[in-house]
Amino acid sequence: MAEREKDQESLRAATERWERETLARTVEKAPERKAAFATPSGLPLKRCYTPLDLAGWDYGERLGFPGEYPFTRGVQPTMYRGRLWTMRQYAGFATAAETNRRFRYLLEQGQTGLSVAFDLPTQIGYDSDDPRALGEVGKVGVAIDSLADMEALFQGIPLDRVSTSMTINATAAILLAMYVAVGERQGVPANALAGTLQNDILKEYIARGTYIFPPGPSMRLITDTLAYCAAEMPKFNAISISGYHIREAGATAVQEVAFTLGDGIAYVEAAIRAGLTVDAFASQLSFFFNAHNTFFEEIAKFRAARRLWARIMRERFRAQDPRSWMLRFHTQTAGVTLTAQQPENNAVRVALQGLAAVLGGTQSLHTNARDEALGLPTEAAALLALRTQQVLAHESGVADVVDPLGGAYFVEALTDAIEAEAAAYLEKIDAMGGMLRAIEVGYVQKEIQEAAYRQQRAVETGEQLVVGLNAYTQEEPVKIPVFRVDPAVEEEARRRLATIRAHRDTAAAERALDRLEVAARGSENLVPRILECVKSRVTVGEICHRLRAIFGEYEESVTV
């Protein structure tokens, strides 16, 4: 210990000499660009980091080894040396058949997992022929109304050999049931299906808005899904707790970690209250994060989130299984950073963000297409985004060493700072009564709104430069092709629904809905009853209509 203190004193003296003799002369001749530097989260940045910034730092406690607690360095001992991250390009538009063609094309080009984007009516529980779906069918994702659509979506795709992520929340249990039914028709039992269900309703109340039911029934649907997957679908992640949309709404990196893990705590607590033991379901929790442009802050963010979640699960919830301590996550590059101006620049942004995700230890990755600020990705743009991942995987060398930035003074100091700031947020949320209460009173929303305002002001004043937007601009028009969804898609969906309703067993469909209603009014797990409904060709809208009559609809009422 005395030797360590002596070394630190020697380094401190050397640092002071460098600042006095070398740095001061340079700064006097050529002042730095800013009086002070900080990350977008407001964390101050020193010009140079040394071992002094990690004084008293314990390797075993703060870093450890890959695949072991606290998982700062990754959840697997070999990480990408054993298996590359899943390349999971997010796709969905128009009809199930058209999206199926895009899926098969991307798989042929080397994509290793599917990620489904659903249209807005599907996300909020309306069929394509509902008046409230007018003009939205197939626009921001694929329209899925019935089991027939789900069958068309996965036509020719063997579900026992590919994992599927579904970005769906309020209607998650219904789409999961459809996936199970499609698997059965392919001869693939539920326990062999692999994938992830987003199923994160709290972030909808916070940042996105595609909710249907009030928090109580919504949390019941989630805990029912957790219980069903724990019992029947061991390879399936029952929820993907999503910081991505929180970040897209304007949150900082610190807030993204804090509010995402806060949501995770709320789900664990709800599952325990529902009678589940923590180690029965915790290994099927997954997370979804954003990757922004601030390269080192993003890498540190992922590492801090892993370490903080491991401590929460082991110390707060007393989980015993090491798999319960692991924060496994999918990453998507930041849609909000893409610009309609000079859209070719977006390919550079995406590559930088994808690299940060890989260096941060992601388990799967979606890289955005360069044209997504203008519309849905064209096939060529989607292919370039996939090729970006493949270049990272096979040409950059970053997948050959586990946590290659581990031990870097700056990265470790920034990881510690993000963890400490996020933990402080969580303490404040606990003092308020938990995440649900913090959402109800508008605290989380206000924090995000204020951060978004600060960021927007920084861009508008030129404090934050965005290439092609407020710096290095050009007046040339956009020349890249833009994808458009054919308006005829909506009419086709209406005809398809009419055919399904005309040819199904109407009495069987009504009986299935009646049994679902009885279960919803009681305490029975709803997922098997929903599965019975979808097999009887009951539509998404019909199931949600019946549940709305029982559970009611959520109306935001925020007091700040």
C-alpha positions, 0 to 999 in steps of 0.5 A: 500500500505504501508503495502504491501511495508513493507511485501515486505521489510520483505521478501527481508530481509528474502531472503537475510538472507536465501541466506547468512546463509543457501544457501551459506553453502550448495553451498560451500559444494555441488556446483550446477550442472550448473553455470546458469540455463535457459529454452530452450528459453533462459529464465534465471531460479532462484533457488527459486521463492517468492512473490518478483518475482511478485511484483506489480503483479495485480491478476485481470489484470494478472490472473483473473478467469477461463472463463473470460478475460484475460483467463490466467486460461482457456477458460471455468469456470469449465474446465475439471470438466465439460467436459474432453478435446477431446481425438483426436488421429491423424491417417491415412495411406494407403487407406481410408478403412484401415484408417476407420478401425483404426478410428473405433477401436480407437473410440471403445477404448474410443477416443472422436474425430477424427484427419485425417492424409493425405498423401503427394500427397493429401496435395500438390494437386496431385492425386494418379496416378500422376507421382509426387505421385510415392512412396508416396501414403498412406505413411504418411497419407491416400490417398484421391483423390475423394469424394468416398475416403472420403465416405469410410473414414467415412463409419459407423461413424456418423458425427453428433456425432463426431468432426473431425480435418483435418490436411490439408492446401493447399487443405483444402477447397477441403477436407472441401467440401468433408466433407460437401458432406459426411455429406449431404449423411449421412443426416447431414447438414453442420450447424451440422458438428463439427470439425477443419480444419488446413488450415494454409498456412503461417506456410507451408511457414515458416516451413513445405513446403506443399504449392501450390499457392502463398500467395495472392491466398492462403490467398484468399482460407483461407478467403473464407473458413472463410466466408463460415464457418461463414455463413454455419458451425457455429460448425466448426473451419475454421482454426487451426493456427499451432505452432506445425510445427514451434516448430518441425522445431526447434523454442523455446517455445517463438518463437512458441507463437510469430510466431503462434500468428503472423500468427493469426494476419495476418489471422484476418487482411486478413479476415477484408480486405475481408469484414468480421467483426471480431466478425463474424469469430473470435470465429471459429479461433482455434490454435494448439500447441506443448508440449515438455519435459520442463514441466513448460515452456510448461505450462507457454507457453500455459497460456501466449499464451491465455493471449496475444491473448486475449489482441490482439483481444480486444485491437488491433482488437477491438473485442466485443464478449468475444468468440472472445478473447478466444484462444482455442487450440489443443495440440500434444506431440512433435514428434521431442523429440521421439527417435528411440533408446530405443523407450520405453522411448518415452511413458514416454516422451509422458505422461510428455508432455500430462500432461503439455498440460492438466495443461496448459488448452488444449481443445483437445490432441493427444498423440504420439505413442512410435514407431513414430520415427521408422514409422507409429504407430502400433495399439498396440502403438496407443492404449497405447498412447490413454490409456495414456490420459485416465490415465491422465483424470481418475486416476491422479486427475489433471482434478479435479481443474481448473488451479491447478498451478495458483498462483505458483510463478515460473509458474506465473513469467515464464508465464509473461516472455514468454508473454513479450518475445513473445510480443517483437517478435510481435512488431519487426514483426509489424515494418517489415511490418507484418508476410507476409513480415517477411516470405518473407525476411526470418526473421522468418525462420532464427530465427527458423533455429538458434534456431534449430542449438543451440538445436542440438549443445547442444545435440551433445556436451552433454550440453543437455542430451537425455536419450538413445541417448547421455546418458544412451545408450545401444547397444541392437537392437530395438525390437518393431514391426514397421508398414509398408504400403503395396506397393500395396496400390498405385496400388489400388489407381490408379485402384480406380481413373480409375474406378471413371473417367470411371463411372462419368458424364464427361460433368458435371465434366468439367462444374463444373471445368469451373464454378470454373475457372470463380469464381477463375478469379473473386471475388466469394467465391470459396468454393461453386464452389469447393463443386459443383466439388467434388459432380461431382466426380472431383478429388483433383488433377483436382481441383488443376490443374485448380487452378494452371493454374490461380493462379500459383505456389509458389516458395520460394525465401528468402533473408536473 
